[in-house]
Amino acid sequence: MRHAIRAMLVAFALALAVPAATYFIASAQAQAKVLDINSATQAELEALPGIGPVYAAAIIKGRPYKAKDELHEKKIITKALYDKIKDMIIAKQK
């Protein structure tokens, strides 16, 4: 009986640990996928939702950016589009 209870407790602990580990891996992957608008290629920019060849070319032409919100402030992209991608981009300083 003890072994059965112990086995159930171990199984329960493992069941709780797997979703937590999955969350941390997903969080790390999300952070790794943030795109630097100062160094991204045309193709990388076009992979962002709502960014096509014209917007990507305009972003590249407007470099360098001190902050990511300059995309909207400089009227390179619309506010709605900026709001859609703002969590996916950064503007690193060299």
PyMOL commands that place a pseudoatom at each C-alpha (Angstrom):
pseudoatom trace, name=CA, resn=MET, resi=1, chain=A, elem=C, hetatm=0, pos=[0.000, 0.000, 0.000]
pseudoatom trace, name=CA, resn=ARG, resi=2, chain=A, elem=C, hetatm=0, pos=[2.845, 2.402, 0.840]
pseudoatom trace, name=CA, resn=HIS, resi=3, chain=A, elem=C, hetatm=0, pos=[4.487, 1.764, -2.498]
pseudoatom trace, name=CA, resn=ALA, resi=4, chain=A, elem=C, hetatm=0, pos=[1.252, 2.474, -4.340]
pseudoatom trace, name=CA, resn=ILE, resi=5, chain=A, elem=C, hetatm=0, pos=[0.775, 5.782, -2.505]
pseudoatom trace, name=CA, resn=ARG, resi=6, chain=A, elem=C, hetatm=0, pos=[4.410, 6.728, -3.061]
pseudoatom trace, name=CA, resn=ALA, resi=7, chain=A, elem=C, hetatm=0, pos=[4.105, 5.908, -6.769]
pseudoatom trace, name=CA, resn=MET, resi=8, chain=A, elem=C, hetatm=0, pos=[0.968, 8.027, -7.046]
pseudoatom trace, name=CA, resn=LEU, resi=9, chain=A, elem=C, hetatm=0, pos=[2.675, 10.948, -5.295]
pseudoatom trace, name=CA, resn=VAL, resi=10, chain=A, elem=C, hetatm=0, pos=[5.689, 10.711, -7.613]
pseudoatom trace, name=CA, resn=ALA, resi=11, chain=A, elem=C, hetatm=0, pos=[3.420, 10.559, -10.663]
pseudoatom trace, name=CA, resn=PHE, resi=12, chain=A, elem=C, hetatm=0, pos=[1.466, 13.567, -9.395]
pseudoatom trace, name=CA, resn=ALA, resi=13, chain=A, elem=C, hetatm=0, pos=[4.648, 15.566, -8.773]
pseudoatom trace, name=CA, resn=LEU, resi=14, chain=A, elem=C, hetatm=0, pos=[5.900, 14.772, -12.274]
pseudoatom trace, name=CA, resn=ALA, resi=15, chain=A, elem=C, hetatm=0, pos=[2.578, 15.755, -13.777]
pseudoatom trace, name=CA, resn=LEU, resi=16, chain=A, elem=C, hetatm=0, pos=[2.854, 19.157, -12.101]
pseudoatom trace, name=CA, resn=ALA, resi=17, chain=A, elem=C, hetatm=0, pos=[6.504, 19.639, -13.076]
pseudoatom trace, name=CA, resn=VAL, resi=18, chain=A, elem=C, hetatm=0, pos=[6.062, 19.084, -16.824]
pseudoatom trace, name=CA, resn=PRO, resi=19, chain=A, elem=C, hetatm=0, pos=[3.662, 22.014, -17.448]
pseudoatom trace, name=CA, resn=ALA, resi=20, chain=A, elem=C, hetatm=0, pos=[5.879, 24.321, -15.388]
pseudoatom trace, name=CA, resn=ALA, resi=21, chain=A, elem=C, hetatm=0, pos=[8.941, 23.318, -17.404]
pseudoatom trace, name=CA, resn=THR, resi=22, chain=A, elem=C, hetatm=0, pos=[6.994, 23.782, -20.628]
pseudoatom trace, name=CA, resn=TYR, resi=23, chain=A, elem=C, hetatm=0, pos=[6.017, 27.302, -19.524]
pseudoatom trace, name=CA, resn=PHE, resi=24, chain=A, elem=C, hetatm=0, pos=[9.618, 28.310, -18.844]
pseudoatom trace, name=CA, resn=ILE, resi=25, chain=A, elem=C, hetatm=0, pos=[10.818, 26.881, -22.161]
pseudoatom trace, name=CA, resn=ALA, resi=26, chain=A, elem=C, hetatm=0, pos=[8.052, 28.689, -24.054]
pseudoatom trace, name=CA, resn=SER, resi=27, chain=A, elem=C, hetatm=0, pos=[8.886, 31.927, -22.248]
pseudoatom trace, name=CA, resn=ALA, resi=28, chain=A, elem=C, hetatm=0, pos=[12.572, 31.628, -23.140]
pseudoatom trace, name=CA, resn=GLN, resi=29, chain=A, elem=C, hetatm=0, pos=[11.701, 30.893, -26.767]
pseudoatom trace, name=CA, resn=ALA, resi=30, chain=A, elem=C, hetatm=0, pos=[9.420, 33.914, -26.918]
pseudoatom trace, name=CA, resn=GLN, resi=31, chain=A, elem=C, hetatm=0, pos=[12.201, 36.155, -25.627]
pseudoatom trace, name=CA, resn=ALA, resi=32, chain=A, elem=C, hetatm=0, pos=[14.643, 34.677, -28.118]
pseudoatom trace, name=CA, resn=LYS, resi=33, chain=A, elem=C, hetatm=0, pos=[12.302, 35.502, -31.005]
pseudoatom trace, name=CA, resn=VAL, resi=34, chain=A, elem=C, hetatm=0, pos=[12.317, 39.252, -30.374]
pseudoatom trace, name=CA, resn=LEU, resi=35, chain=A, elem=C, hetatm=0, pos=[13.566, 40.954, -33.530]
pseudoatom trace, name=CA, resn=ASP, resi=36, chain=A, elem=C, hetatm=0, pos=[16.015, 43.869, -33.516]
pseudoatom trace, name=CA, resn=ILE, resi=37, chain=A, elem=C, hetatm=0, pos=[14.710, 46.417, -36.015]
pseudoatom trace, name=CA, resn=ASN, resi=38, chain=A, elem=C, hetatm=0, pos=[18.176, 47.963, -36.332]
pseudoatom trace, name=CA, resn=SER, resi=39, chain=A, elem=C, hetatm=0, pos=[19.798, 44.797, -37.657]
pseudoatom trace, name=CA, resn=ALA, resi=40, chain=A, elem=C, hetatm=0, pos=[17.000, 42.586, -39.020]
pseudoatom trace, name=CA, resn=THR, resi=41, chain=A, elem=C, hetatm=0, pos=[17.086, 41.565, -42.655]
pseudoatom trace, name=CA, resn=GLN, resi=42, chain=A, elem=C, hetatm=0, pos=[14.316, 42.343, -45.123]
pseudoatom trace, name=CA, resn=ALA, resi=43, chain=A, elem=C, hetatm=0, pos=[13.093, 38.726, -44.887]
pseudoatom trace, name=CA, resn=GLU, resi=44, chain=A, elem=C, hetatm=0, pos=[13.110, 38.763, -41.061]
pseudoatom trace, name=CA, resn=LEU, resi=45, chain=A, elem=C, hetatm=0, pos=[11.060, 41.965, -41.006]
pseudoatom trace, name=CA, resn=GLU, resi=46, chain=A, elem=C, hetatm=0, pos=[8.606, 40.565, -43.551]
pseudoatom trace, name=CA, resn=ALA, resi=47, chain=A, elem=C, hetatm=0, pos=[8.043, 37.590, -41.231]
pseudoatom trace, name=CA, resn=LEU, resi=48, chain=A, elem=C, hetatm=0, pos=[6.376, 39.939, -38.734]
pseudoatom trace, name=CA, resn=PRO, resi=49, chain=A, elem=C, hetatm=0, pos=[2.570, 40.030, -38.989]
pseudoatom trace, name=CA, resn=GLY, resi=50, chain=A, elem=C, hetatm=0, pos=[1.398, 42.875, -41.220]
pseudoatom trace, name=CA, resn=ILE, resi=51, chain=A, elem=C, hetatm=0, pos=[4.885, 43.750, -42.483]
pseudoatom trace, name=CA, resn=GLY, resi=52, chain=A, elem=C, hetatm=0, pos=[5.303, 43.236, -46.202]
pseudoatom trace, name=CA, resn=PRO, resi=53, chain=A, elem=C, hetatm=0, pos=[8.099, 44.209, -48.587]
pseudoatom trace, name=CA, resn=VAL, resi=54, chain=A, elem=C, hetatm=0, pos=[7.171, 47.926, -48.631]
pseudoatom trace, name=CA, resn=TYR, resi=55, chain=A, elem=C, hetatm=0, pos=[7.044, 48.303, -44.834]
pseudoatom trace, name=CA, resn=ALA, resi=56, chain=A, elem=C, hetatm=0, pos=[10.208, 46.222, -44.409]
pseudoatom trace, name=CA, resn=ALA, resi=57, chain=A, elem=C, hetatm=0, pos=[12.079, 48.433, -46.892]
pseudoatom trace, name=CA, resn=ALA, resi=58, chain=A, elem=C, hetatm=0, pos=[10.829, 51.571, -45.117]
pseudoatom trace, name=CA, resn=ILE, resi=59, chain=A, elem=C, hetatm=0, pos=[11.960, 50.219, -41.739]
pseudoatom trace, name=CA, resn=ILE, resi=60, chain=A, elem=C, hetatm=0, pos=[15.419, 49.482, -43.120]
pseudoatom trace, name=CA, resn=LYS, resi=61, chain=A, elem=C, hetatm=0, pos=[15.629, 52.921, -44.789]
pseudoatom trace, name=CA, resn=GLY, resi=62, chain=A, elem=C, hetatm=0, pos=[14.722, 54.684, -41.506]
pseudoatom trace, name=CA, resn=ARG, resi=63, chain=A, elem=C, hetatm=0, pos=[17.541, 53.136, -39.473]
pseudoatom trace, name=CA, resn=PRO, resi=64, chain=A, elem=C, hetatm=0, pos=[18.967, 53.576, -36.914]
pseudoatom trace, name=CA, resn=TYR, resi=65, chain=A, elem=C, hetatm=0, pos=[16.250, 53.716, -34.283]
pseudoatom trace, name=CA, resn=LYS, resi=66, chain=A, elem=C, hetatm=0, pos=[16.857, 54.771, -30.669]
pseudoatom trace, name=CA, resn=ALA, resi=67, chain=A, elem=C, hetatm=0, pos=[13.597, 53.156, -29.557]
pseudoatom trace, name=CA, resn=LYS, resi=68, chain=A, elem=C, hetatm=0, pos=[11.132, 50.832, -31.202]
pseudoatom trace, name=CA, resn=ASP, resi=69, chain=A, elem=C, hetatm=0, pos=[8.266, 53.310, -30.909]
pseudoatom trace, name=CA, resn=GLU, resi=70, chain=A, elem=C, hetatm=0, pos=[10.066, 55.510, -33.454]
pseudoatom trace, name=CA, resn=LEU, resi=71, chain=A, elem=C, hetatm=0, pos=[8.525, 53.255, -36.104]
pseudoatom trace, name=CA, resn=HIS, resi=72, chain=A, elem=C, hetatm=0, pos=[5.200, 54.922, -35.384]
pseudoatom trace, name=CA, resn=GLU, resi=73, chain=A, elem=C, hetatm=0, pos=[6.554, 58.340, -34.353]
pseudoatom trace, name=CA, resn=LYS, resi=74, chain=A, elem=C, hetatm=0, pos=[8.411, 58.695, -37.671]
pseudoatom trace, name=CA, resn=LYS, resi=75, chain=A, elem=C, hetatm=0, pos=[5.229, 57.534, -39.472]
pseudoatom trace, name=CA, resn=ILE, resi=76, chain=A, elem=C, hetatm=0, pos=[6.958, 54.492, -40.954]
pseudoatom trace, name=CA, resn=ILE, resi=77, chain=A, elem=C, hetatm=0, pos=[4.117, 52.221, -39.823]
pseudoatom trace, name=CA, resn=THR, resi=78, chain=A, elem=C, hetatm=0, pos=[0.629, 52.890, -38.495]
pseudoatom trace, name=CA, resn=LYS, resi=79, chain=A, elem=C, hetatm=0, pos=[-0.213, 52.942, -34.794]
pseudoatom trace, name=CA, resn=ALA, resi=80, chain=A, elem=C, hetatm=0, pos=[-2.421, 49.858, -35.221]
pseudoatom trace, name=CA, resn=LEU, resi=81, chain=A, elem=C, hetatm=0, pos=[0.400, 47.928, -36.874]
pseudoatom trace, name=CA, resn=TYR, resi=82, chain=A, elem=C, hetatm=0, pos=[2.884, 49.088, -34.241]
pseudoatom trace, name=CA, resn=ASP, resi=83, chain=A, elem=C, hetatm=0, pos=[0.540, 47.896, -31.489]
pseudoatom trace, name=CA, resn=LYS, resi=84, chain=A, elem=C, hetatm=0, pos=[0.346, 44.520, -33.242]
pseudoatom trace, name=CA, resn=ILE, resi=85, chain=A, elem=C, hetatm=0, pos=[4.139, 43.960, -33.383]
pseudoatom trace, name=CA, resn=LYS, resi=86, chain=A, elem=C, hetatm=0, pos=[5.529, 45.999, -30.468]
pseudoatom trace, name=CA, resn=ASP, resi=87, chain=A, elem=C, hetatm=0, pos=[6.033, 42.931, -28.260]
pseudoatom trace, name=CA, resn=MET, resi=88, chain=A, elem=C, hetatm=0, pos=[7.938, 41.173, -31.038]
pseudoatom trace, name=CA, resn=ILE, resi=89, chain=A, elem=C, hetatm=0, pos=[10.556, 43.869, -31.690]
pseudoatom trace, name=CA, resn=ILE, resi=90, chain=A, elem=C, hetatm=0, pos=[13.339, 45.801, -29.990]
pseudoatom trace, name=CA, resn=ALA, resi=91, chain=A, elem=C, hetatm=0, pos=[15.748, 48.545, -31.060]
pseudoatom trace, name=CA, resn=LYS, resi=92, chain=A, elem=C, hetatm=0, pos=[19.221, 47.682, -29.790]
pseudoatom trace, name=CA, resn=GLN, resi=93, chain=A, elem=C, hetatm=0, pos=[21.827, 50.388, -29.606]
pseudoatom trace, name=CA, resn=LYS, resi=94, chain=A, elem=C, hetatm=0, pos=[25.312, 49.684, -30.918]
for i in range(1, 94): cmd.bond("trace and resi %d" % i, "trace and resi %d" % (i + 1))
show_as sticks, trace
zoom trace
